[in-house]
Amino acid sequence: MLLVIVSLLIINVFISRLILNIYVEQRKSNVLIRANIVANETKNYLTTNAMSNINSIAEEYSKEISGRIIVVDRTGVVRGDSNKEYLGSTFRHTEIQYALKGQTSANIYNFKDYGHVLYVSVPAIFHNRIVGAILISVSINDIYREVSHINQNLYLISAVSIVLIAFISFIFLDFTFRPLESFTKAIDGMTKGDFKQKVEINTNDEFKNMADAFNAMIMKLDQVDKQRNDFVANVSHELRTPISSIKLLSDSLLHQNEDNISIYREFMEDISAEADRLNNIIYELLALVDLDKEKLHINYKTTYMNFLLEKIVNRMRPLAEKKNIKLTLEQDERIQIKVDSEKIQQAIINIIDNAIKYTSEYGKVQVKLYSQSKWCVIEVKDNGIGIPENRLSQIFDRFYRVDKARSRKTGGTGLGLSISQQIVSLHQGIIEVESVVDKGSIFYIKIPNDINL
């Protein structure tokens, strides 16, 4: 409404000024024409100082234009005055001075007693010589009264328009912004922890687009909330399991009556293993927290991936040899890229470690390094138990394990792949998986050759 009111005021002022200027210019044009006519008719008399003839001409035209006409000779002496007030006197009016210099002028004055008066002066030229000047003054109060009347009508129309606009706006306000009530209701529900809200809008406007975006956001928040609850439940379960085992083993030791050192050693070894498992879970949880930080610093350095993989494979080979698994590294080319070597090493170790864990004795785990288009590819292939096709999309979820019973046996926490994926994502890379049950899996770690830092 404020915008409409300001706009109408600006328009009214503009129209008022425009109409006033048009009327004034028309009046100026008409008076200038009369002034030139008077100049043409009096120029002969000005050379002979025939005051009576000049005055009669001034009086005649004065009646036609309803104004005052003053005619002066080239010395400024008044030779004709329609009011007969200044006859014979020297007249030094500004417009007269301009006219005696050969300039036509027209100005508007606002007098307290007379109101708005238009002064027009023209030179009287005879044989290319200025012989005098004509000054005409006419009241233009009628123009200002007409413009004032037009302004009143404009303001009346504007006031009626504002009232109509306000009425229409308030009538349709509820209809137009009714969808906002749905948003308000949904947001109130969200503040109470209910992420099942949904905004239903059947229009084809911006509200519909906003509702779709809002519903998508709600769905995502609901998924995040569910993941959070699952995460808390899984963390609680994972931490409780080794703690319960340690408690059980400790109680068994306390109630043990035998002095057999081997039994105590066996129990202490089990307690140590559970403590290591608990420590591993805490370490991986802390790693996830670090990776979730928005301002995590990635220390990019130019790294020879061949050397890095050789170091990783040599480090993992003793673990593979415990299960008589053949761990090999194949390098077809030398590859040098920018990565955070410490973090990318952790991601690769986690995936190779998984391959070894889920490969049976006398199996094979092959690691390959090669370039593919814009990617540096690290391929980890095993002939282990494989992953069902319908589970491939879930294997990077935190604490997710395809076979929980086997994971308990191998000591997995379900966090390794999630950590690897986040590290690779931080490097603007991706991890792809192919797997067939009982035949094995292939993990492709793809890191861009030219990372945008």
C-alpha positions in Angstrom: 0.0 0.0 0.0 2.9 2.4 0.8 4.4 1.6 -2.6 1.1 2.3 -4.3 0.6 5.6 -2.4 4.2 6.8 -3.1 3.8 5.9 -6.8 0.5 7.7 -7.2 2.0 10.8 -5.5 4.9 10.8 -7.8 2.7 10.3 -10.8 0.3 13.1 -9.7 3.2 15.6 -9.2 4.6 14.6 -12.6 1.3 15.0 -14.4 0.6 18.3 -12.6 4.0 19.8 -13.7 3.6 18.5 -17.2 0.1 20.1 -17.6 1.3 23.4 -16.1 4.2 23.5 -18.4 2.1 22.8 -21.4 -0.4 25.5 -20.6 2.3 28.1 -19.8 4.2 27.3 -23.0 1.0 27.7 -25.0 0.3 31.1 -23.3 3.9 32.2 -23.9 3.7 31.3 -27.6 0.4 33.3 -28.0 1.8 36.4 -26.2 5.0 36.3 -28.1 3.0 36.3 -31.3 1.1 39.3 -30.1 4.3 41.1 -29.0 5.9 40.6 -32.5 2.7 41.9 -34.1 2.8 45.0 -31.9 6.5 45.4 -32.7 5.9 45.3 -36.4 3.1 47.8 -36.2 4.9 50.3 -33.9 8.5 50.2 -35.4 7.7 52.9 -38.0 6.3 55.2 -35.3 9.2 54.6 -33.0 11.5 56.2 -35.4 9.3 59.4 -35.5 8.3 59.3 -31.8 4.6 59.3 -32.8 3.4 58.7 -29.2 -0.3 58.9 -29.9 -0.2 56.3 -32.7 1.9 53.9 -30.6 -0.3 54.3 -27.5 -3.5 53.6 -29.5 -1.9 50.4 -30.9 -0.9 49.3 -27.4 -4.4 50.0 -26.1 -6.1 48.1 -29.0 -4.0 44.9 -28.5 -4.1 45.2 -24.8 -7.9 44.6 -24.9 -7.4 41.5 -27.1 -5.0 39.8 -24.7 -6.4 41.2 -21.5 -2.9 42.3 -20.5 -0.7 45.4 -20.3 1.5 46.5 -23.2 4.4 49.0 -22.8 6.4 50.2 -25.8 9.8 52.0 -25.3 12.2 53.5 -27.8 15.8 52.6 -28.1 16.7 54.9 -25.2 14.2 53.2 -22.8 11.7 56.1 -22.8 8.1 54.8 -22.8 6.3 55.8 -26.0 3.2 53.7 -25.4 1.5 52.3 -22.3 -1.9 50.7 -22.4 -2.5 51.9 -18.9 -1.0 55.4 -19.7 1.0 55.3 -16.4 4.6 55.5 -17.6 4.2 57.6 -20.8 7.3 59.7 -21.3 9.2 58.0 -18.4 12.4 56.0 -18.7 11.6 52.3 -18.2 14.5 50.0 -17.0 12.7 46.7 -16.5 14.9 43.6 -16.9 12.9 42.2 -19.8 13.1 45.6 -21.6 16.9 45.6 -21.2 17.1 42.1 -22.8 14.9 43.2 -25.7 16.9 46.4 -26.4 19.9 44.1 -26.8 18.0 42.1 -29.4 17.0 39.2 -27.2 13.5 37.8 -26.7 12.6 36.9 -23.1 9.7 35.5 -21.2 9.5 35.0 -17.4 6.9 34.3 -14.8 6.6 36.3 -11.6 4.5 35.7 -8.5 3.3 38.9 -7.0 1.6 39.2 -3.6 -1.2 41.4 -5.0 -1.5 40.2 -8.6 -0.6 36.5 -8.3 1.2 34.8 -11.2 2.1 37.2 -14.1 3.8 36.4 -17.4 6.3 39.0 -18.7 7.2 38.8 -22.4 9.5 41.2 -24.3 10.6 41.4 -27.9 12.8 43.9 -29.8 11.3 46.3 -32.4 13.7 46.2 -35.4 13.5 48.6 -38.3 16.0 48.2 -41.2 18.1 45.8 -39.2 18.4 48.3 -36.4 16.8 48.0 -32.9 14.5 51.0 -32.6 12.7 50.0 -29.4 11.2 47.2 -27.4 7.7 45.9 -26.5 6.9 44.5 -23.0 3.6 42.6 -22.5 2.5 41.4 -19.0 -0.5 39.1 -18.7 -2.0 37.3 -15.7 -1.8 33.6 -15.8 -3.7 32.9 -12.6 -6.4 31.2 -14.7 -3.8 28.6 -15.8 -2.9 27.9 -12.1 -6.5 27.7 -11.1 -7.2 25.2 -13.9 -4.1 23.1 -13.0 -5.2 23.3 -9.3 -8.6 21.9 -10.3 -7.0 19.1 -12.3 -4.8 18.3 -9.3 -7.9 18.0 -7.1 -9.4 15.6 -9.5 -6.2 13.6 -9.7 -5.9 13.4 -5.9 -9.6 12.3 -5.7 -9.0 9.6 -8.3 -5.9 8.5 -6.5 -7.7 8.4 -3.1 -10.5 6.3 -4.7 -7.9 4.0 -6.3 -6.1 3.5 -3.0 -9.3 2.6 -1.3 -10.3 0.2 -4.0 -6.8 -1.4 -4.0 -6.9 -1.7 -0.2 -10.3 -3.3 -0.3 -9.4 -5.8 -3.1 -6.1 -6.6 -1.3 -7.8 -7.4 2.0 -10.5 -9.4 0.3 -8.0 -11.6 -1.5 -5.3 -11.6 1.1 -6.6 -14.6 2.9 -7.1 -16.5 -0.3 -3.7 -15.6 -1.7 -1.7 -16.4 1.4 -3.7 -19.2 2.8 -0.9 -21.7 1.9 1.3 -20.0 4.5 -1.0 -21.4 7.2 0.0 -24.9 6.0 3.6 -24.0 6.3 3.1 -22.5 9.8 1.3 -25.6 11.0 4.0 -27.8 9.6 6.8 -25.7 11.1 5.0 -25.8 14.5 4.9 -29.6 14.3 8.6 -29.7 13.4 9.5 -27.6 16.5 7.8 -30.3 18.6 9.9 -33.0 17.0 7.4 -34.4 14.5 9.2 -34.8 11.2 6.3 -36.5 9.5 4.7 -33.2 8.5 3.7 -32.6 4.9 2.5 -29.4 3.1 -0.3 -30.1 0.6 -0.7 -27.3 -2.0 -2.4 -27.9 -5.3 -1.7 -24.6 -7.1 0.8 -24.2 -9.9 2.7 -21.2 -8.5 5.7 -20.4 -6.3 3.9 -21.7 -3.2 3.7 -25.1 -4.9 7.4 -25.0 -5.6 8.1 -24.0 -2.1 5.9 -26.7 -0.7 7.8 -29.4 -2.8 11.1 -28.1 -1.5 9.8 -28.0 2.0 8.5 -31.5 1.8 11.8 -32.7 0.4 13.6 -30.9 3.3 11.2 -32.6 5.9 11.8 -36.0 4.4 15.6 -35.4 4.5 15.3 -34.2 8.1 13.2 -37.3 9.0 15.9 -39.5 7.5 18.6 -37.7 9.4 16.7 -38.0 12.6 16.2 -41.7 12.0 19.9 -42.1 11.2 20.7 -40.2 14.4 18.5 -42.5 16.5 19.9 -45.5 14.8 23.5 -44.2 15.2 22.9 -43.6 19.0 21.3 -47.1 19.3 24.2 -48.7 17.4 26.9 -46.8 19.4 25.2 -47.8 22.6 25.0 -51.5 21.5 28.6 -51.6 20.2 30.0 -50.1 23.4 27.8 -52.2 25.6 28.9 -55.5 24.0 32.6 -55.4 24.9 31.9 -53.8 28.2 29.4 -56.6 29.0 32.0 -59.2 28.0 34.7 -57.5 30.1 32.3 -57.5 33.1 31.4 -61.1 32.6 35.0 -62.2 32.3 36.0 -60.2 35.3 33.2 -61.6 37.4 34.2 -65.1 36.3 37.8 -64.4 37.4 36.6 -63.1 40.8 34.6 -66.3 41.4 37.4 -68.6 40.1 38.6 -71.0 42.8 41.3 -72.6 40.8 45.0 -71.5 40.9 45.6 -72.6 37.3 47.6 -69.7 35.7 46.6 -70.7 32.2 42.9 -70.2 32.9 43.6 -66.7 34.3 45.8 -66.0 31.2 43.1 -67.1 28.9 40.5 -64.9 30.6 42.9 -61.9 30.7 43.6 -62.4 27.0 39.9 -62.2 26.3 39.5 -59.1 28.4 42.5 -57.5 26.6 40.9 -58.4 23.2 37.5 -56.8 24.3 39.4 -53.7 25.5 41.1 -53.5 22.2 37.8 -53.8 20.4 36.3 -51.1 22.6 39.3 -48.8 22.0 39.0 -49.5 18.2 35.3 -48.5 18.3 36.1 -45.2 20.2 39.0 -44.5 17.8 36.7 -44.9 14.7 34.0 -42.8 16.3 36.4 -40.0 16.9 37.6 -40.3 13.3 34.0 -39.9 12.1 33.5 -36.9 14.3 36.6 -35.3 12.8 35.5 -36.1 9.3 32.1 -34.5 10.0 33.6 -31.2 11.0 32.7 -28.6 8.3 36.1 -26.9 8.6 38.2 -30.0 8.5 41.6 -29.2 7.1 42.8 -31.3 4.2 46.6 -31.1 3.9 47.1 -31.7 0.1 50.5 -32.7 -1.0 51.9 -34.1 -4.2 52.1 -37.8 -3.6 53.3 -40.8 -5.5 50.4 -43.2 -5.3 52.7 -46.1 -6.2 54.9 -45.6 -3.2 51.9 -45.1 -0.9 50.2 -48.3 -2.1 53.5 -50.3 -1.7 53.8 -49.1 1.9 50.1 -50.0 2.6 50.3 -53.5 1.0 53.5 -54.3 2.9 51.8 -53.2 6.1 48.7 -55.3 5.5 50.6 -58.4 4.2 51.2 -59.9 7.7 47.5 -59.7 8.4 46.7 -61.5 5.2 49.4 -64.2 5.8 47.7 -65.1 9.1 44.8 -66.4 7.0 47.1 -67.7 4.2 45.6 -65.0 1.9 47.7 -63.9 -1.1 47.8 -60.1 -1.1 49.3 -58.7 -4.4 49.8 -55.2 -5.8 49.7 -54.5 -9.6 50.9 -51.1 -11.0 50.7 -50.4 -14.7 52.0 -46.8 -14.6 53.5 -44.2 -12.3 50.8 -41.9 -10.9 51.5 -38.7 -9.0 48.5 -36.6 -7.6 47.7 -34.2 -4.8 46.1 -35.8 -1.8 46.2 -35.8 2.0 48.4 -38.9 2.2 47.6 -39.7 5.9 43.8 -39.6 5.4 43.7 -41.3 2.0 46.0 -44.0 3.4 43.4 -44.7 6.2 40.6 -45.0 3.6 42.6 -47.5 1.5 43.6 -49.5 4.6 40.0 -49.8 5.7 38.9 -51.3 2.4 41.8 -53.7 2.1 41.3 -54.7 5.7 37.6 -55.4 4.9 38.7 -57.5 1.9 41.0 -59.6 4.0 38.4 -60.1 6.8 35.7 -61.3 4.5 37.9 -63.5 2.4 38.3 -67.2 3.4 41.6 -68.9 4.0 43.8 -69.4 1.0 41.9 -66.7 -0.9 43.3 -63.8 -2.9 43.1 -60.0 -2.5 44.4 -58.0 -5.5 45.2 -54.3 -5.4 45.6 -52.4 -8.7 46.6 -48.8 -9.5 45.8 -47.2 -12.9 44.5 -44.1 -14.6 41.0 -43.9 -16.1 40.0 -40.6 -17.8 40.2 -37.9 -15.1 40.5 -40.4 -12.3 43.3 -42.1 -10.4 41.8 -45.5 -9.7 42.7 -47.9 -6.8 41.0 -51.2 -7.3 40.7 -53.7 -4.5 39.4 -57.1 -5.6 38.8 -60.2 -3.4 37.3 -63.6 -3.9 35.5 -63.6 -0.5 31.9 -64.0 0.6 30.6 -61.1 -1.5 27.7 -58.7 -0.9 24.0 -59.3 -1.9 23.0 -56.8 -4.6 20.1 -55.4 -2.6 22.6 -54.5 0.2 25.2 -52.6 -1.9 23.6 -49.2 -1.3 23.8 -49.7 2.5 27.3 -50.8 3.1 28.6 -47.3 3.6 26.1 -46.6 6.3 27.5 -46.3 9.8 27.5 -49.5 11.8 25.9 -51.4 8.9 27.1 -55.0 8.4 25.8 -57.5 5.9 26.4 -60.5 8.2 26.4 -59.4 11.9 27.3 -62.8 13.2 30.4 -62.9 11.0 31.3 -59.3 11.8 31.3 -60.2 15.5 33.7 -63.0 14.7 36.0 -60.8 12.6 35.8 -57.9 15.1 34.3 -55.4 12.6 32.5 -52.3 13.9 30.7 -51.3 10.7 32.4 -47.9 10.6 35.4 -48.6 8.3 33.6 -48.2 5.0 31.8 -45.1 6.2 35.1 -43.5 7.2 36.6 -44.4 3.8 33.7 -43.0 1.9 33.9 -39.7 3.8 37.7 -39.4 3.3 37.4 -40.0 -0.5 34.4 -37.6 -0.7 36.6 -34.9 1.0 39.1 -35.5 -1.9 36.2 -34.9 -4.4 36.3 -38.6 -5.3 33.9 -41.5 -5.3 33.9 -45.2 -4.3 32.1 -47.7 -6.5 31.4 -51.4 -5.7 30.7 -54.5 -7.7 30.0 -57.7 -5.9 28.6 -61.2 -6.4 27.7 -63.4 -3.4 30.2 -66.2 -2.8 32.4 -65.0 -5.6 33.9 -61.8 -4.2 33.8 -58.0 -4.4 35.6 -55.2 -6.2 36.0 -51.7 -4.7 37.0 -48.8 -7.0 38.5 -45.8 -5.2 38.4 -43.0 -7.7 40.3 -39.8 -6.9 40.5 -36.8 -9.4 43.9 -36.3 -11.1 43.4 -32.6 -10.8 41.6 -31.6 -7.5 40.1 -28.1 -7.4 41.7 -26.7 -4.2 
